[in-house]
């Protein structure tokens, strides 16, 4: 799309926003829910499309369950969260705070969970009275087309929810000219820095989810089988291409050997192959350059003394391509990139730790802070450790899950802001105060 066409489309969305916000909240909620339901009706077409675009096996059934769950939760809380905060309503004064929509919200969505990540902002932004411009990743362009088609077919006006094909320069120009009231970006740290540079001086509020190096910590009182199954799945699902995927695991010394043995057995049983084959449990990575980064981290770590535990001969890895054998590395250290840089692939390092203090120090030894997964039978211990971890979400006996009732947020290089929950609505609106004195 050329620049003028992009500016014109955003201008139409801005013009449409006032009428959209003037509609009753219940009507906006119903239209958004209808749009999401229409996506669900397309699921049989969407699932193989995702397999072709980014490699997730069809056996996992797409993303509609989570999309629907998050939308319904945000719809349920909207009337209460978005109602005015009444400070006084007396014969003398009316004082209240309202939640005003920002205007036009730009959603820049990633390819790894293209429906789930996008709906986190799209659904509550529209419900709150904003119009939305969606720019999807080039890897998953069909997702943007499907989403707006579904919403339009459900009755959402065309200029209220718009899908645009934008290059980086045009996107930056639109942000720099204060075309949007709010920008939400999910992607790389470098991409987030570019968004911040484009928005500099405009005072446009930003929501940035940029990456992770999420740790798991298995304590001596953990349910070992549950910990292994969940953490391995968290590391390998979607070929490891998850924002909150498990990328490093710390295991107490008494359970370490058993944990590694069980983890290797699970991973060794995976079937790497064509994502359109229902028998495939591990598909290709989304792009050759993503696979190359994982290979580089793996090979560097092995050269530095790490031990690969999974027999790569079990998997039909194509030389230099996107099909990548999963791997568990032991004898790793934090001097290795595989334990520090975001891998975003089917690889995980496992380290032995002696106590909570060592585990906390290692978990915090990262530029990222999205989630941490703690495995123990003691909630008080988990809460105490969680309070000392630099992260956005603390899980106990769970991993790689987004609860729509809780704020999805991070710290450090993972970014800033937060989506979903009550906090999500706070970020997608601005407060406006009314102090009305009644002359008696």
C-alpha angles and dihedrals in degrees: 000000000000121000098254092051089050093050090048092051092050090048090055090050090051092050091049094050098078093055091044092051090048091061116097113271091238090058093050090048093050092049093050091048089049090051091052091047088054089055087055090054088056094051097108088059095039098055097061089040089059090049090054096043102043108002106250110151116251091230089079093062104226129269106291096109092060093039090055094044093053094045094049092049094050089047091051095053098038099089093053098039096045098044116108119271102237113208098172136359106175138134088267105041145016112202123173145145120226130196107237121195115244093231116238115021119202114210115194104190131196130229102235097075098007098173099034097049093044096049091054088076104019097061099047093038092057093042090052091055102262124129116230134222112194123203110183129198115271088240092063106029093143089065093065091049092049094047096053091042090054093048094045092049088052092055106267106140115253096240092049094065115027132178115207132185102220134171120220095260094052091046091052091047092052091050093045092053091054094247092151135056092208135009124205117191129181115185144072128350089244091053091050091052089052090053091050092049091050092049095046111130095007094090088221108161113240136202112200128184104177114165148303149222095199118194133212122204121197115198128200093259095051126122093252099199092049091046093051095046095048099041094046091049089047090053099044108029114113087014087294092297097133127122090221096032118138108258103167132026130199117196129189111250096247092059100032101098094044091047093053093046092051093044092051091050091053095047094044089059094058119113113224112200152095108349090218089064110092089215093060114105098175121040132193123283116263097249139013093241091055090053091048091056091054092046090050093050091046095048094045091051093049090049088052093052107278116141120226109220101187119076104239090201088075090070131064096232113179112225108256094347135108099274104094128181112236116243141195115200126202129183088047126152136194089253087074120087091225088069096042113029121065107265100185092190143088097292134099136177121220122204131186116234132190103209147351094273092058092045093050092049092051095044090053092046092094140093089227135070118181110122140346126200117213122191117202140113090234114086093187091055091048092050092048092050091043091056089060098047119096098228144112099236131024117205125194115201091346138078143182097025133125116213108201091208091062127064115261102219144133145195140223112017091349087081138235142283126044141244136212125016122062088306091060091061091047090056094047094052137044126225118251120188127213119197106179118179114199114217106222 
